[in-house]
Amino acid sequence: MTTKTRTVVVTGSAAGIGQHIAADFARSGARLVLADVQPVDETLTLVQAAGAEAHHVHCDITDEGSVRSFGERVAEICGGSLDVLVNNAGINGEAQLVQDMPLASWQRTIATNLTGTMLVTRELIPLLAADGGGQIVNIASNVARRGLPYRADYVASKWALLGLTQTLALELVEDGIRVNAVCPGPVEVDRIEKVMQSHAEAEGRPVEDVRREWEAGSPMGRFIEPGEVAAVVSFLASDESSAMTGQALNVTGGQIMT
Ligand SMILES: NC(=O)c1ccc[n+]([C@@H]2O[C@H](COP(=O)([O-])OP(=O)(O)OC[C@H]3O[C@@H](n4cnc5c(N)ncnc54)[C@H](O)[C@@H]3O)[C@@H](O)[C@H]2O)c1
């Protein structure tokens, strides 16, 4: 019996968590579509080393025209039927209090993390529905479950992403499309250093202080490894989670328990 090769789209797969998610799917034998505004050479090398077929398709998720062309290219690659969409692309925003926040900063973060995710999803729903269904996994955050001073734009975008996840889960259930989210705590990737630095500067304290506080915020006393996020994404995209839709799984070392 031959099993069909799954086609998986991962947005924001040039670096960080998205790169690990793509590598995890590659090891399971999937065909990867790597979507990013940046070159994805490093991820392509990783994915191809695992023996998987991979395509880089440039996509700026904040630009409706770019997302439309992206959708057309994905349709060609997957032959009209897509299996998995991982909405991972996102930006941090600058660390600043609401009282100091320029409108443009707020709008940039919402346009990427929330509106961009909606645009990509809207474009790819027909491909996910084409062959009886598929899976969508949205990468939210532990701050989709709580507040965090200096990060209102980012926090609001991630809370809203869970609202989008639950609504899509209801809208798409009859198409056989399951929609779930992952809420990671701070993950050990290059970007987290920049995020902590930006907090340290805004709050006027050493960056080591920020790291210590964030590590202590988790009962496990540590940050999350990107592979630990990728493993939960793979689970949500597999038949092992066939009874789950509209859910958000915390990968936070116990920091968030609801
Ligand atoms: N790193 C963490 O601690 C952490 C914790 C919780 C959630 N997250 C979430 O995980 C996801 C990945 O984060 P990361 O830490 O790996 O970040 P990262 O900056 O390393 O990777 C994000 C990727 O998204 C891409 N991207 C940004 N804007 C884009 C756009 N308009 N169109 C297409 N691609 C775009 C970037 O080029 C980059 O490759 C994000 O959604 C982030 O909010 C990260």
The ligand as a MOL file (V3000), in Angstrom:
LIG
                    3D

  0  0  0     0  0            999 V3000
M  V30 BEGIN CTAB
M  V30 COUNTS 44 48 0 0 0
M  V30 BEGIN ATOM
M  V30 1 N 10.5410 32.8360 20.4000 0
M  V30 2 C 9.6510 32.8130 21.3720 0
M  V30 3 O 10.0080 32.8690 22.5490 0
M  V30 4 C 8.1840 32.6920 21.0730 0
M  V30 5 C 7.3120 32.4240 22.1390 0
M  V30 6 C 5.9520 32.3030 21.8790 0
M  V30 7 C 5.4890 32.4220 20.5820 0
M  V30 8 N 6.3540 32.6910 19.5570 0 CHG=1
M  V30 9 C 5.7980 32.8090 18.2070 0
M  V30 10 O 6.4150 31.8410 17.3820 0
M  V30 11 C 6.4630 32.3120 16.0340 0
M  V30 12 C 7.8900 32.2180 15.5100 0
M  V30 13 O 8.7250 33.0070 16.3450 0
M  V30 14 P 10.3190 32.9320 16.3360 0
M  V30 15 O 10.7430 33.2180 17.7220 0
M  V30 16 O 10.7840 31.7040 15.6720 0 CHG=-1
M  V30 17 O 10.6400 34.2340 15.4650 0
M  V30 18 P 11.6740 34.5050 14.2890 0
M  V30 19 O 11.7520 35.9880 14.1790 0
M  V30 20 O 12.9190 33.7240 14.4840 0
M  V30 21 O 10.9190 33.9070 13.0290 0
M  V30 22 C 9.7890 34.5250 12.4910 0
M  V30 23 C 9.8180 34.3420 10.9870 0
M  V30 24 O 8.6500 35.0100 10.4510 0
M  V30 25 C 9.0440 35.6950 9.2780 0
M  V30 26 N 8.1360 36.8060 9.0050 0
M  V30 27 C 7.9990 37.9620 9.7150 0
M  V30 28 N 7.1280 38.7810 9.1070 0
M  V30 29 C 6.6960 38.1250 7.9920 0
M  V30 30 C 5.8020 38.4590 6.9420 0
M  V30 31 N 5.1830 39.6530 6.8970 0
M  V30 32 N 5.5780 37.5610 5.9690 0
M  V30 33 C 6.2240 36.3580 5.9840 0
M  V30 34 N 7.0990 35.9960 6.9300 0
M  V30 35 C 7.3330 36.8660 7.9290 0
M  V30 36 C 10.4660 36.1700 9.5820 0
M  V30 37 O 11.1600 36.5110 8.3870 0
M  V30 38 C 11.0420 34.9880 10.3260 0
M  V30 39 O 11.6570 34.0600 9.4660 0
M  V30 40 C 5.9190 33.7460 16.0710 0
M  V30 41 O 4.5560 33.7430 15.7070 0
M  V30 42 C 6.0870 34.1350 17.5280 0
M  V30 43 O 5.1810 35.1400 17.9160 0
M  V30 44 C 7.7020 32.8260 19.7750 0
M  V30 END ATOM
M  V30 BEGIN BOND
M  V30 1 1 1 2
M  V30 2 2 2 3
M  V30 3 1 2 4
M  V30 4 1 4 5
M  V30 5 2 4 44
M  V30 6 2 5 6
M  V30 7 1 6 7
M  V30 8 2 7 8
M  V30 9 1 8 9
M  V30 10 1 8 44
M  V30 11 1 9 10
M  V30 12 1 9 42
M  V30 13 1 10 11
M  V30 14 1 11 12
M  V30 15 1 11 40
M  V30 16 1 12 13
M  V30 17 1 13 14
M  V30 18 2 14 15
M  V30 19 1 14 16
M  V30 20 1 14 17
M  V30 21 1 17 18
M  V30 22 2 18 19
M  V30 23 1 18 20
M  V30 24 1 18 21
M  V30 25 1 21 22
M  V30 26 1 22 23
M  V30 27 1 23 24
M  V30 28 1 23 38
M  V30 29 1 24 25
M  V30 30 1 25 26
M  V30 31 1 25 36
M  V30 32 1 26 27
M  V30 33 1 26 35
M  V30 34 2 27 28
M  V30 35 1 28 29
M  V30 36 1 29 30
M  V30 37 2 29 35
M  V30 38 1 30 31
M  V30 39 2 30 32
M  V30 40 1 32 33
M  V30 41 2 33 34
M  V30 42 1 34 35
M  V30 43 1 36 37
M  V30 44 1 36 38
M  V30 45 1 38 39
M  V30 46 1 40 41
M  V30 47 1 40 42
M  V30 48 1 42 43
M  V30 END BOND
M  V30 END CTAB
M  END
